[in-house]
Amino acid sequence: MKRREFLIKTIIGGTALTFNFPLFSNEKNYPDLVVVKGDDPYQITKEAISLFGGMRRFISKGDIVVVKPNIGWDRKPEQAANTNPYVVKAVIEECYKAGAKQVKVLDNPCNQARRTYTRSGIAKAAKSAGAKVYFPNPRHLKKVNLKGEWLKEWEVYSDFLEADKIINVPIAKHHSLTRLTMGMKNWIGCLGGNRNQLHQRIDQAITDLSAFFKPCLTILDAYRILIKNGPQGGRLSDVKLQKTIVIGIDYVAVDSYGATFFDVKPEELGYLKLAYKRGLGEINLEKLRIEQRKV
């Protein structure tokens, strides 16, 4: 059964959306995380995917794939408020090489979508790689029973519900409310409605969303990271050149590794601590097999 068919039946049936972790077997003894450093964001993304077993490990021929970057802010790539466009381009290309029928790119930005998509460079990069780039359309919102511990239901863009596979491609950056924002918080961009209401219990909301949206892969863009004045920054002095890509199936582990770029312990982040307690992933990096490469 295709993922989109499963999700539709799950929503109609009113049952909880649950998965057994991990989603993919480790029959070839792949590492838990791959971390690649280098000067070219496009090349280190390609290298990270290759070292993690290649995109064919995750994407099947004929799949409709949604790539979910952070396109939240009207900022240039150098300002590190959005996912690096060359990282997005590399991911899309690898999806098509693996046999994807169609790759979509979508986010619900905080700033006006046409500005963020253009100024971030993501729309141009995604289209050049053959992806379909969609602005958030309110007519595509569906109220979904999330059955979270705190967040029970919310409006979700149907593009994410109907895809066969989702690849989460966040950027690592500072956030004034949650301290850091990476993969788990990136799911807020899949929602409509008054998202400011989620700030009441933001760590619980992030954890509930992460339990619902289960990507086949999380690819953390830490080429440039925003170390202060997040989530939108603005000054180049807020940016640190980290030149790193982190890739994994366990999104909790990916975010936990990303926290180290900011000298933050994973257990210091409320949503990571909650996710670990709920069995959504691993925050103890010493328990993980991590392959690192410099190119």
N, C-alpha and C positions, 0 to 999 in steps of 0.2 A: 504494500500500500504506500502510495506517495505521501510525503509529509503533509502537503496541503489537504489531501483527502482525509487523513487522520485527524488533522486539526479541526476541519469543518465538522466531522462526525463527533469529535470530542465536545465542541462548542454546542452543537445541536442537542447532544445527549445530556449536557449539563454536568458532565463529570469533570473531575480535576485533571489537569494536564500534568502528567508526571512521566519522568524518564528514569531508567536505571543508568547510573553513572559508572564507568564512562560509556559514551555513545558508541565508540568504536573499539574493537578488540585490539589487543597489544601483541598480536601473534608474532610479529617480527621484532619484538622487544624494542620498540621505539622509545626515545626519551620522553619524560613527562613534559618538559619544556625545552625549546630551542631558543637560544639567545645569540643573535648575530650582530656584530659591530662592524662599521665600515663607513666610508665617506659618501657613498651614493645610496640614497634611500630606496631607489628602485631596485638596485642590485642586491642590497642586503635583504629586502623582502623576498625576492626570488630565491636567494640562497637559503633563507630560513624555511620557506615552504619545501624546498628540495630536501633539506636535512630532516624535516619532519615527516618524510615519506612521500612527498609530492601531493599535488592537489587531487590526483586520481584516488588517493586514499579516502577522500571525503566527498568528492563530486562525481556523480555517475552520468553516463551519457543520457542526454535528454532532460536533465534537471533544470528547473527554473530556480535561479539563485538570487537572493537579495543580499547585497553587500551593504552593511550599515556603518558608514563612517560617522564621525562627528562633524556636522556642517552647521554648527549652531550660531556662528558669529560672523559679522561683516568685517573680517580680518584677512590680511594677506598671509600666505604660508609662513613667512619669516616671523610672524607674531605668535605662532604656535597656539592659536586658539581652536584650530580645526585640524582634522587628520591631514597629513601630508598628501598632496594629490598624486605624487609619484608612487607612494605606497598603495593607494587605491588603484591606480592604473595597473600595477604589477599583479595585484590580487585578481582583478578582472581578467587580465590576459591568461593567468594560470587556470581560472575557471573554464574559460573557453577551450584551452588546450586539453583540459580534462574531459571535454565533451558536453559542457553545459549548453542547453538549448538557448537560454536567454539569461542575461545578468542584468538585474535592476539595481539602481542606486537611489536611496531615499533616506531623508531625514526630515524631522519637523523642527526647524531652527527656532531660536529665540528671536533673532533679527529677521527682517524680511527675506523670504526664501530666495527670490531672484538675485538679491545682492549677495547673500552668503554663498550661494552656489557658484556665482561668477567670481567674486573676489577671492574666495578660498582656492580657486583653481581646480576644484574637484569636478565641476560640470565638464569643463574642457578635457581634462585628463580622462574622465570616465567615458565620454563620448568617443575620444580617440582610440580607446581600447574596445569599442563596440558595445558598450553598455547602454541601456535605456535609462535616462535620467528623469526622475519624476519629482515634481513638486508635490508637497502634501495636499491632498484633495479631501475636503471635509465630507464629500459624498462617499468616500471610501472608508469612513469610520464605522466600526461595528462595536457595539457594547459587548464586552466579553466577561464571562465569569472567570476571574483569575484565581479565585479560591485561595488567596494568600492568607497569611496569619493576621495581617492588618488590612491589606488592600484587597477588597473582595471583588470589585468589578470596575472596569474603566473602558473608555473608548479607545480602540486600537485600530491602526490603519490595516486594512484587509490585505495589503500587499505582503505584510509579514506573516499573516495567518495562512495565506494560500501558497507560499513558496515551498518548494521541495527542501531547500536548504537555506540557512541564513549564516552568513559569515560576519562576525562582529569585528569592526576595524576602528577602534577608538584611538584617541591620542591620550598620552599621560600628561596631566596638568594639575596645578593647584586649583582648589575650589574653596570659596569663602565659607560655604555652609558645611560641606562634608570633608573638608581638608584636602582631599584628592578626588579627582574624577578620572576614571579609566573605563574598563569594559563593562562592569556591572551597572554603573550609572548611565551608560550610553543608551540603555533601553528606554529611558524617558523620552528620547526622540522618536519612539514608535507610537507615542500616545497623542491623542487630541485632548480636548477639554481644558479645564482650568488646572494646569499642572502645578501652579503655586500651592494648591491645597496639599500636595504631597510633602511640602516642606514641614508640615506639622509633625510628621514622624518619618523623616526622610530615610533613615537607615533601614527601617522596616519596609518602606515602600521599595527601595532599591533591591532588598533581598527578595521580596515577593515577586517583583518583576523578573529578577534573575532566575527564580525557580520556574517561571512560566516560559520565558523566551529561552530556548535551549539551542544555542548556535552549534553548528558542526565544528566550528573553529573560531578561536579568538586570536586576532593578530594585533598586538599592541604597538602603536607607532610611538616610539620614544626617540625619534630622530632629533627633533627639537622638542623640549619639554618646557612648559610654563611653570616657573618655580614660585611665582607670587602674582597677586592681583588677578587670580583666576575667578571665574572661568573664562573671561574674555580678554584679559590683559590689555595690550595696546602698545606698550613700550618694549623696544628691543632689549632693554636692560632687564626685563622680566623673564627673558628666554635663556635657556641653557642648551648648548649643543651637546646632546648625549650620543647621537649617532648609533642608535640601537633599535632592533626589532625583537620582540618577544612573542613567541607563538606557542599555543597549547590548546588542548581540548578542555582541560580543567580551567574554567575562567576565573575561579577563585584563586588558583595558583598563579595565573597570569597577572592578576591585579596585585597579588601579594608580592610577586617579584618586582612589579612596577613601583610599588611603594618604596623599595630600597633606593631608587633613584633620588628620592627626596629625604633620605635618611629617616624614614618612618617605618616602624615595625608594623607588620600586618595587623596584629591584635590591637593596635592603637586606633584602627579605623572601625567604626561601629558596624558598618554593613559587612565588612569582611569577618568580623568576630561572629556576627549573627549567622552568616552563611556557613561558616565552619561548624557552628553548633548544630545547625540544621542538616548537616551532612551533604552540603552542596559542593564541597571541594576542600582542598587542602591549603592551609596557610603556613604550615611548618615546612619551610623550604629545604631544611636539612633532610627531610624524608623523601624528597623528590630527586629523580635522576634528571639532571640538567646538562644539556650539551651546549657548550659555548664555542663560538667560532668568530674569528676576526678576518675580514676580507678586505 
